[in-house]
Amino acid sequence: MSNADVPIWEKYTLTIEEASKYFRIGENKLRKLAEENPTAGWIFLNGNRIQIKRKQFEKIIDTLDAI
């Protein structure tokens, strides 16, 4: 099974593009949130690429009324 075959809801980390589609938040908004919170527990840097830790970000989203 290739990485492309793994359903997005089963992935540990998501690219900004994948997270944008999954969480229905704009790519620019996600990128800005990540850049403003570089030490947040839901961010993983792979070189200079931002990865979103899906489950950790879901927990943050669950506590918010707006983003």
Secondary structure, 3 states (H helix, E strand, C coil): CCHHHCCHHHCCEEEHHHHHHHHCCCHHHHHHHHHHCCCCCCEEEECCEEEEEHHHHHHHHHCCCCC
